[in-house]
Amino acid sequence: MSKEDVLKSNINSDLLRPVFKTGIGWYITVAISGSLLLAAMGAFGYQLYSGIGVWGLNRPVMWAFDITNFVFWIGISHAGTLISAILRVTGAEWRRPVTRCAEAITVFALMIGAMFPIVHLGRPYLFYWLAPYPNSRGLWPNYRSPLLWDFFAINTYLLGSLIYLYLPLIPDLALVRDKAKGLRHKIYSIASLGWRGTQVQWSRLEKAVGVMAVIIIPVAVSVHTIVSWDFAMTIRPMWHSTIFGPYFVAGAIFSGIAALIMAMAVIRKVFHLEAYLKPIHFNNLGLLLLTMSLLWFYFTFAEYLTSYYGNERVEKAVFQSKISGAYAPLFWAMVVCCFVIPMPILAIKKLRTISGTVAASALIVVGMWLERFLIIVPTLSQPALPFNWGSYRPTWVEITLTAGTFGYFVLLYAVFTKLFPIVAVWEFKEGLTLADHAGSVAEPQRLVAHGD
Amino acid sequence: MEEKVESKKPQWAMVIDLDRCTGCEACVVACHAENNIRIAGEGPAAGGRSVNWIRVERYYEGEYPDIRVKFMPVMCQHCEEAPCEPVCPVYATYHTDEGLNGQVYNRCVGTRYCANNCPYTVRFFNFLDPVWPEPLSKSLNPEVSVRYRGVMEKCTFCIQRIRKGEDKAKDEGREIRDGDVNPACVQSCTARAMTFGNIADPTSEVARLSKSGRASRLMEELGTKPRVTYLSRGD
């Protein structure tokens, strides 16, 4: 038997192993990430009880870690759906083992990001007042507010990505159903919606996934554009910028790919999926990451140069605080993390290995968190009238909440890998079949050819 | 922006003569007493948690001993094109037909977006529940609601006094006139630097003063059309 045949005969057992067998490592991961989440829930409880004053916010810095986390996680969510949709639409064959990890990131990052607009409210229990529902007071939300646009954009995106994650899951749910017994069998029977793998079902699924992939791209782009408009629609220095829409979308995809690469490396290692998530995937995503790094630098350069050249008093104060003032250490750390180190790692072929791309990705995730913080806080701390300038320092509550988001993300992801195959089994098999039938046709062949 | 409705109601406005202001801050104290403004305490105040609906900004020119101090009382400018209003997702801040920038505490969910979009930084958030040390807790003004944590607040032009003045004029069957309404800051200004009234009435003092050659508005280049006018020789 050739190497390829061995792989083929092992696909089911390899990819379903994490669902049916649980190692000690999984429990440790869940325990650690779960405790982080519990700590954050405790911090939030304390905040609910005492008021949002337990955060470090003040006048004029009314937003800080809360909105940083919001923008950061919404950004991470662009990993998935957008990447997988673009790769699907363009028919990039190498995408097959990557799509599901990416789509899962989207849903979880979005769930976490979407919590913050609620968590950060002065009166979080009244968040539903943003929804247009008929009420005895005859009150309606304000459609002119970018926050309301956010409310609709994020809900649309969350619903869309859930559908987009669920549709390609159906055949795999049916696969788990067939292998499982007892209660598990029953649950997966319901979840797989009576999938039997008939020709009609396949063609319908393909059509639905194709339509969703096309729909989700403009939705994802619009979501982060609207998030950027929370800032760009104001008249604050270095917020009121026409470039913010594309700048934020590029930054979101940038941090999203970085998160995806890190998640893939972990999955590959702990579930021994070396034969599925191969160096070629890290190489290709690394090239995509390189493109986004260059694009991010270009946008940042263009944004700061115009502020500098304009030399307006109000803009200059914010600009200088970032370049050489109180925020300079964070600013230059951001430039190093997002560009100076990752760019050469990703550009030099020898360094664009799995560990190379993972190291670059880790830096980029940190750098992009800093970027969001540096967009929000310096502008707020230096309002137009210098008499009101202020500063900001986070409290343990905000730090715990931030740490909790990472714990929550890891927890959700770990649970997901227990419930569903993290590499789409049917998509992978479909790729192999296509490659077989294509024979010497170059495109689908690549996947197998590069299996080193 | 929506069409401005032709309103028969008085249009409230204020004029502050910076050449008369001595920076004594009597207006700040009066505002605190009138509007049940919380006491932050020394530490929180240093951390940016103090609430002063009106503040006296101090700007220094030159080096000691050759120094000049400029005082500028700043409160909500009640902009006709207020940047805080369109960004509120729940209409907690809105424009009244008397040209006031209204703040509905009960409707506010606390996004703090309005404060972020206010170029004058005159909006104050209630980060925690207010506490008044004894005996201040016994001197709360019953005509002004006490704001609890989680909502935004700011200068109202002493809306309670405006209502009272309007009711009085209505009872006497006449139009509103100068002297009917005086916010606490205006009433307490020892230098008589502040004037309040109906700018829609061409005979009123504010209407006359706002046409002065010394008149300017704070950051009017932003197009916010503030209802507060500052008078200064500009030297």
Boltz contact constraints between the chains, C-beta under 6 A:
constraints:
  - contact:
      token1: [A, 51]
      token2: [B, 128]
      max_distance: 6.0
  - contact:
      token1: [A, 51]
      token2: [B, 149]
      max_distance: 6.0
  - contact:
      token1: [A, 52]
      token2: [B, 127]
      max_distance: 6.0
  - contact:
      token1: [A, 53]
      token2: [B, 127]
      max_distance: 6.0
  - contact:
      token1: [A, 53]
      token2: [B, 128]
      max_distance: 6.0
  - contact:
      token1: [A, 58]
      token2: [B, 47]
      max_distance: 6.0
  - contact:
      token1: [A, 58]
      token2: [B, 48]
      max_distance: 6.0
  - contact:
      token1: [A, 58]
      token2: [B, 49]
      max_distance: 6.0
  - contact:
      token1: [A, 59]
      token2: [B, 48]
      max_distance: 6.0
  - contact:
      token1: [A, 60]
      token2: [B, 121]
      max_distance: 6.0
  - contact:
      token1: [A, 62]
      token2: [B, 112]
      max_distance: 6.0
  - contact:
      token1: [A, 62]
      token2: [B, 115]
      max_distance: 6.0
  - contact:
      token1: [A, 62]
      token2: [B, 116]
      max_distance: 6.0
  - contact:
      token1: [A, 121]
      token2: [B, 109]
      max_distance: 6.0
  - contact:
      token1: [A, 121]
      token2: [B, 110]
      max_distance: 6.0
  - contact:
      token1: [A, 122]
      token2: [B, 110]
      max_distance: 6.0
  - contact:
      token1: [A, 122]
      token2: [B, 150]
      max_distance: 6.0
  - contact:
      token1: [A, 122]
      token2: [B, 151]
      max_distance: 6.0
  - contact:
      token1: [A, 123]
      token2: [B, 109]
      max_distance: 6.0
  - contact:
      token1: [A, 123]
      token2: [B, 110]
      max_distance: 6.0
  - contact:
      token1: [A, 123]
      token2: [B, 150]
      max_distance: 6.0
  - contact:
      token1: [A, 126]
      token2: [B, 109]
      max_distance: 6.0
  - contact:
      token1: [A, 129]
      token2: [B, 90]
      max_distance: 6.0
  - contact:
      token1: [A, 129]
      token2: [B, 109]
      max_distance: 6.0
  - contact:
      token1: [A, 130]
      token2: [B, 89]
      max_distance: 6.0
  - contact:
      token1: [A, 141]
      token2: [B, 89]
      max_distance: 6.0
  - contact:
      token1: [A, 141]
      token2: [B, 90]
      max_distance: 6.0
  - contact:
      token1: [A, 142]
      token2: [B, 88]
      max_distance: 6.0
  - contact:
      token1: [A, 142]
      token2: [B, 89]
      max_distance: 6.0
  - contact:
      token1: [A, 142]
      token2: [B, 91]
      max_distance: 6.0
  - contact:
      token1: [A, 144]
      token2: [B, 86]
      max_distance: 6.0
  - contact:
      token1: [A, 145]
      token2: [B, 87]
      max_distance: 6.0
  - contact:
      token1: [A, 145]
      token2: [B, 88]
      max_distance: 6.0
  - contact:
      token1: [A, 145]
      token2: [B, 89]
      max_distance: 6.0
  - contact:
      token1: [A, 147]
      token2: [B, 89]
      max_distance: 6.0
  - contact:
      token1: [A, 147]
      token2: [B, 111]
      max_distance: 6.0
  - contact:
      token1: [A, 147]
      token2: [B, 113]
      max_distance: 6.0
  - contact:
      token1: [A, 148]
      token2: [B, 89]
      max_distance: 6.0
  - contact:
      token1: [A, 234]
      token2: [B, 117]
      max_distance: 6.0
  - contact:
      token1: [A, 235]
      token2: [B, 83]
      max_distance: 6.0
  - contact:
      token1: [A, 383]
      token2: [B, 121]
      max_distance: 6.0
  - contact:
      token1: [A, 384]
      token2: [B, 119]
      max_distance: 6.0
  - contact:
      token1: [A, 387]
      token2: [B, 57]
      max_distance: 6.0
  - contact:
      token1: [A, 388]
      token2: [B, 121]
      max_distance: 6.0
  - contact:
      token1: [A, 390]
      token2: [B, 48]
      max_distance: 6.0
